Amino acid sequence: MRSRVWQIADLQLHKLDELDCLIQGLLYVDSVGFNGQPECYYFENPTDPEQCQKKPYCLDNPYPMLLVNIGSGVSILAVYSKDNYKRVTGSRLRWSLDHAGTLRNTSA
């Protein structure tokens, strides 16, 4: 069924690496912004409610950086350049939800 829809619509799909696309997507979002405003930001003084401020984060020279991706699981990447990164750690979301449920049930 799916391939028939693609044929009718004359679509071709290209398989790409998810983590490569994540890094390229982050750099793209930073380059275009939204309504002239940056989309990447950080919180200055995050532990002080009175002093906490949202600040734009410029990705002109972001390397090295840690990039966290939350999807069907969690991946933490050490990114050294747009083409050089490694997955440092991560987990499957299902395990995380099961574990959180177990913790909640045992503490009740």
C-alpha positions in Angstrom: 0.0 0.0 0.0 2.7 2.5 1.0 4.8 2.0 -2.1 1.6 2.4 -4.3 1.0 5.9 -2.7 4.6 6.9 -3.4 4.2 5.7 -7.0 1.0 7.7 -7.5 2.5 10.8 -5.9 5.8 10.3 -7.8 7.8 10.4 -4.5 11.2 9.0 -3.8 12.5 8.5 -0.3 16.1 8.7 0.6 17.4 7.0 3.7 19.7 9.3 5.8 21.4 8.9 9.1 19.2 10.2 11.9 22.1 11.7 13.9 23.7 13.4 10.9 20.3 14.9 10.2 19.9 16.0 13.8 23.2 18.0 13.7 22.5 19.5 10.3 19.0 20.4 11.4 20.2 22.2 14.6 22.7 24.2 12.5 20.0 25.0 10.0 17.5 26.2 12.7 20.2 28.4 14.1 21.0 29.9 10.7 17.5 30.9 9.8 15.9 31.7 13.2 12.3 32.5 13.5 10.9 36.0 12.7 14.4 37.3 13.0 14.8 35.9 16.5 17.3 33.1 17.3 15.7 29.7 18.2 18.7 28.4 20.2 18.9 29.7 23.7 20.1 29.0 27.2 19.0 30.1 30.7 21.4 32.4 32.6 21.2 32.0 36.4 18.8 29.0 36.1 18.7 28.2 39.8 17.7 31.8 40.8 14.0 32.5 39.9 14.5 36.3 40.2 17.7 36.4 38.1 16.9 33.7 35.6 16.8 35.0 32.0 16.4 33.4 28.6 19.5 34.4 26.5 20.1 33.7 22.8 22.8 31.2 22.1 24.9 31.8 19.0 26.1 28.6 17.2 28.7 30.4 15.0 31.4 28.3 16.6 29.7 25.7 18.8 32.3 23.0 18.9 32.8 21.0 20.9 29.3 20.6 22.3 27.0 18.0 23.8 23.8 17.5 21.9 20.9 15.6 23.5 18.2 14.0 21.3 15.0 12.8 22.7 13.0 10.6 20.3 12.1 6.9 20.7 15.0 7.0 23.2 17.6 9.4 24.5 20.9 9.9 22.8 23.7 12.1 24.0 26.3 13.1 21.4 29.7 14.6 21.7 29.9 16.8 18.6 33.4 18.0 17.5 32.4 19.4 14.1 29.4 19.1 11.7 30.9 15.8 10.4 32.6 14.5 13.5 30.6 13.2 16.4 30.1 10.2 18.6 27.3 8.9 20.7 28.4 9.1 24.3 25.5 7.4 25.9 21.7 7.0 25.8 18.8 4.8 26.5 15.6 3.5 25.0 12.5 5.5 26.0 10.6 2.3 26.8 13.1 1.3 29.3 13.0 4.7 30.9 9.2 4.7 31.2 9.3 1.1 32.6 11.9 2.1 35.1 10.1 5.3 36.1 6.9 3.3 36.6 8.8 0.8 38.8 10.2 3.6 40.9 6.8 5.2 41.3 5.2 1.8 42.2 7.8 0.9 44.8 7.7 4.2 46.5 3.9 4.2 47.0 
